[in-house]
Amino acid sequence: MFYNTVLVVVVLAALQLFTKGYVIYYPSKKEFASLFLLIVVTLYIGLRPISGRYFGDMGTYNNYFKQYASGLEIRRLNDILWQVFMKFSSGIMSAKMFFLVCATLYILPLYMAAKKWLAKDRYFLFLMLIASFSFWAYGTNGIRNGVASSLFILALSYNKNNFLKYGLMIIAYGVHGSMLIPISAFVLSIFYKNPKYYLLGWGLCIPVSLAFGGVFETLFLSLGIGGDRIGYINMEGFEEQFSSTGFRWDFLLYSMAAVFSGYYFIIKRKFKDAIYIQLFNIYVTTNAFWILMIRATFSNRFAYLSWFLMAVIIFYPFFKEQFFKKQQKVLAYTLLVYFGFTYFMFLIT
């Protein structure tokens, strides 16, 4: 139902762009649409039935929540902020309310970041974040991962408040240790800003991974980089849940959509927006890390460390400058192709 509903919204938005040149014209209606989307999606995800059968890791989180509610003390020191959050929540709310709070922590930061980046046009970017390939999975299954990535996105949107920026990044890391990878990419982007070198490094990672992929998997396993995602490297018996292992050319092509977008806007069209260039550099760096780990079972969980930025990389420039003679139609086609992949994956899985 979720994907079918989003499909209707996306098609209507595309039709508006094709026929009128805009999705919503009046600022007040844009604000209403943004808030309506925020509330409906949050309630829909947050009030879903508690089930490990249908929502994967949700059952595991529910079991931990029940144990904490029964008096279990915190024993795991990794991802300590998440453990503290679960322990605290178990003492003041039901499991149903806990998952609603988790949904709010996952979706609200995306809305806030879209608002800070695009102001009155935030409704469109917010819709694209919701229409992204990994959005549903990390709101209902990889819940902790989703909350951490949303907090990281919100941190990136605070360009003039370093206290909030770095504070949110620390919190994101405390929620899920894998945020060390995008945080490291952020730090790198402060000191090295030339996107051409990032593109070159990303391209080199492909033949390097083809030739020496197993070496990097062993290295990262020994260093523990990537939080508990590292445990997926040697996991066996789950291939049917993630269609195939080995070098994932299909997901590499998917990742290339954002790489090509950044290349086109920054290199070909000379788009000089400093915020966008930094976001692009972070995406390319984290995606390059995944390419080196691409053979791992469940390597999509490593890919998510870059994929959660994909909608921003692809759609942000459309609302900052005029790049095409019929930009609204180009935007409509891009919108349909972007969600088309999401819907296709929904149909085949």
N, C-alpha and C positions, 0 to 999 in steps of 0.2 A: 504493500500500500504506500509506503514512504516514497519509493522510487517512482511509482506511477503518479503520485501527486506532484512530485517535483517535476516530472516530465511535463505535465499539463502547464505548470507555472512557467517552465522554460520555453515551451512552444508558444505560449501566449506572449511572453516577453519578446521572443524573436519576431513574431508577427507584428507587434507594435513597432519594433525597430524597422522592419521592412516597409511598413505602410505609412507610419507617421514620423519616423526618424528619432523616436524616443520611446522609452517604456512608460515612464510617468513624468508628466510635465510640471505639475505644481509642487513646490517644495513641501507644502503641508501634507500632500498625499504621499510624497516620498517618505516623510517621517512616519506617517501612519503605517505604510507598507512595511517599513523596516521593523517597527515595534511589533506589528502583527505577526510577521514572520518569526521574530525572536520568541515571542510568547508561545505561539502554536508549536514550533519545532521543539522548544524546551519542554513543554508539557507532554508532547507526544513521545519524546525519547525518555524523559524523566519518569513518566507514569506507566511505562511498559511493564508487563508481568515480570516478576523475578524468576528467571529461568537460566540455568546453565546449559540446558539442551538447545535452546534457540539462540542464546546470546553468549555462548562460550564462557569467557572468564568472569562473567557476571555472577555465575554460581559460586566461583571461588571467592570473589569479594564478599558475597553474601555469607558464606561460611565463616570467613574471618570476622565479619561484622558480628555475627551471632556469638562467636567465641569471646570477642572483646566485651560484648554486652553481658556475657556470663561471668566476667571477672578476669579473663585472661590478661596478663600484663604484656607490655610490648617487649618482645625478645629480639626482633630483627632491627639491626642498626642501619642497614642500608635503606635508602628512601625513607628516612626517618620522619620527614614532615607528613608523608602520606600515612604512616603508621600512627602518628599522633592525631592526625585528622580523623582517622577511622575510630581510634580509641575514644576520642572526645565525642564524636558524633554518636557512637553506640550508647553513650550515657544520657543523651538528651533527645534522641529522636528514634523513630522506627526505621527499619531497613528500607521501607518504601520511600520515606522522606529522604533518607540518605542518598538514594539513587537519583532523586529529583534534584538535590543539592549538587550532586556530581554533574548532572546534565547542565545545570546552570553554570557551574564553573567551567564547563567545556564550551558552551555556546556563547555566553555573555561576553567573554574576552574577545571573541571573534567579531562580535557586533561593535564593541568599543574600539577595536583596532581599525575596522573598516570606517568607522565614524571619524577617527583621528586622521586617517590617510585621505579620505575622499569627501568628508563633510556631507553635503547634501546628497551626493551620489552613492552614499554608503550602501543603500539598499541593493544595488546591483552587485557590488563586490561581496557583500554578505550572502546574497543568493548564490553566487558562484562558489563561495567557501562551503556552503551547505550542499551544493550540487557536485562537490568533488568526490572522486573515486573512493577515498578512504574515510570520508566524513562519518557515514553511518557505522562502519565497523569500529571506529575508535570512540564513538559515543555510546555503543552498546556492548562491545566486547573488550577491547583494550582500553578500558575506561581511564586508568591511571595514566597511561601513555597519552591519551587524548587531552586530559586536563593539563598535563605538563606542557604539551606542545602549544595549546591555546594560550597559556600563561606566557610562554616564550614569544609568541606572536604579539601579544599585548605589550610585552616589554620592548619589542622592536619599534612599536608605534610611538613610544615616548622619546622623541628626538631631543627635546629641550629639558628633560628632567632625568638626569643621570641617576638620582637617588631611586626613583621608581623603576627605571630601566634595569639597573643592576640588582635591585631588591627583588624584582619579579623573576629575574633569571636565576637568582639563588633559590627562590621558592620553587621554581620549575625543576631545578636540579634536585631539590629535596623531595619532590614528588616522584620523580623518576630519574635515575642516574644516567640514562641514555642521553639526557639533555646536555651532557658534557660535550657531545659531538657538535651539535649546532652552536652551543656557547663558544666552543673553541673556534668554530668557523667565524663567528661574530668577532672574536678577538683578532683573528687573522685579518678580517676585513677592515679593521681599524688601521692596521699598519701597511697593508698592501691593498691598493685600491684599483689597480688597473685590471679591468675585466678580461682583457686579451690574454693575460697570463693565466687567469683562472680557466678560461676556455681551453687554452693549450694543455694545462694540467689535466683537465677533465678528459680531453681527447686521448691523452697519453695513457690514462688509467685503463682504457679499453684493451689495447694490446697487452699491457702489463698484466691485467687480470686474466686474459686468455692464456698467457704463458706461465704466470706464477701465482694464480689465484689461491691455491692451497697454502702457499707460504704465508700470505697475509692473514688468512683465516687462523692459522696456527699462531701467528704472532699476536693478533688481537685477542685470541683466546688466552694466551699466556699473560697478557697485560691486563685483561679484564675490562678492556675498553668497550663501552656500549651498554653498561648495566647488565640486567638479566637477559637482554637480547642475545648476548654471547652464547647463552645456553642452547640457542637454536642451531648453532653451527653444525654440531655433530648429532643432532636429534634424528632418530630414525623411526620409521613406522608411521609418519604423518604425511607422507607424500601425497596421499589422496586428498588431504585438506588444502594443500597448496599445489596446484595442478602438476607442477614438475619442478625438479631441482636441476642443477647444472647452470650453464650460462643462460640467463633469462633475456634473450633478445627481444621478446615481446614487451617486457617491462622497461627495457633499455630504450626502445622506441618511444614508449609512453613518456619516459623521463625527458627525452630529447625535445618534446613539445615546448617545455619551458626553456630549455637551453637555446633552442632555435629562436624563441620569442625574444629572449634577452639579447641574443646576438643581433637579431634584426633591428630592434629598437635602439640599442646602445651603439653597436658598431656601424650598421648600415645607415640608420636614420639619425645618428648623432644625438640621441636622447641623453641629456646631461643631468637628469635629476639625481642628486646625490643619494637620496633615500632609496630610489629604485636600484641604483648601481650596487649599493651595499647589500640589499636584499638578494639581488641576483648573485653576487659573489658568495653569499652564504649558501644559497641553494646549490650552486655548482660545487662548492666544497663538500657539502654533506652528501650530495648525490655521487660525487667521485668516491667517497668513502664506501658507499653502498656498492658501487661497481667492483671495488676490490673484494667485497664480501658476497658477491652476487650468487655464488654457488651454494651458499648456506641454505639449509631447510628453513622455510619461513623467511626468506630474505626480504619479502615485502615489508617485514617489520623494521628492517634497516632502511629500506627505501622510504618508509614513512617519515624518517627524520629529515627528508628533503621534500617529500610530496606534499606535506601540509602547507608548504609555501607556494605551491604551483599556481593556484588561482590568482594569487597576488602578482606573481611574475608575469602571467599571461595578460591579465585584464587591467592592471594599474595604469599602464601608459595610455590606454584609450581615453581616460578621463583627465589627462594632463596636457596633451597636445594633439593637434590635428595631423595625422600621419597619412590619411588616405582621402581621396576626393569624395568617396561615398563611405565615410568611416562608420556610419551607423549600420550599413549593410554588412560591412566587413565584421563589425562587432557581432551582428546577428549570426553570421555564418560561424564565427569562432565560438560563440555561445553554444550553438547546436552541435558542433564537432566535439567540444569539450565535454558536454554532458552526454553526448552520444556514446562516448567510450564508457562512461560510468554506467549508463543504462545497458549497454551491450554486455558488460561484465556481470551485471545483475541478472540478465537473462540466461547466461550460460553457466552460472554457478548455483 
